[in-house]
Amino acid sequence: MKTRIHVTLKNGVLDPQGKAIHHALESLGFDGVNDVRQGKLIELDLDDNVSDADIEAMCKKLLANMVIENFEIEREAA
Amino acid sequence: MRSAVIVFPGSNCDRDMAVALEQATGAKPHMVWHRETELPDGLGLIALPGGFSYGDYLRSGAIGANSPIMHEVKAAADRGVAVLGVCNGFQLLTEAGLLPGALLRNAGIDFICRDVALTVASSQTAFTSRYASDEAITIPVAHHDGNYFADDATLDRIEGDGRVAFRYAESCNGSARDIAGIVNEAGNVLGMMPHPERMVEPAHGGTDGQRLFDGLVQALG
């Protein structure tokens, strides 16, 4: 089963890469972009018996750094 | 004093660290591969060297922090063995939970590789006893992710407890409160982004890093 983990920087954590993307979009002439934050998308192919709690543990132990990042788990319906 | 350098795939300052340790201790350190599950007996100091463990994949230090040997490094730190993490070693220590906070991408995005002026924030640690508090020293940095971050409560606590060892004399990479190096609560674990092992003989352009190693040897006997 496919599961997507979205990892994003917490509010207030500086994101210089997001800023650089923002500037690049502006220099390409795209108006109306107020802010850009860059995160990560991690796709997991999991056995059906992997529990939500297991996935959350994976996120907290490795996939996200809870000091600076948040995560969201998106499980594809079986 | 017996010392060890942990070597990860992608470490590239491990040999420089070994030279600095041999110079200070008079004995070659044990070079310990990260897949090992035991540390040599009787270690006084464990060094986590600079480099790019696992290519900085996921986050700098995140994969290496879960290498088998890190379990032993944590146990040794808990027993009071001194642990020195430099650059990627500092990132590994924060990822492993041995030090608070995290190292973010440099605020200016650029990789920074140059000598920087530091201020010794505390000479009251085993790592900084050969320096004077507020002393100005010069040590090189070479990093992309050296922007120290922690929440304000954590920053207040580590500052209040005198756990900031080094600060950048002028803003370098965006680090909160210009923090360049911190120690843990017990004072036996130091993480710092600048490379003291790259300033240990006159040919390096200075010897300001040497006193860190000499002070450690003196403090640890």
Interface residues (C-beta under 8 A of the other chain):
Chain A: V13 L14 D15 P16 Q17 K19 A20 K61 L62 L63 N65 V67 I68
Chain B: L58 R59 A62 I63 N66 T94 E95 P100 G101 A102 L104 R105 N106 A107 G108 I109 N147 F149 A150 G174
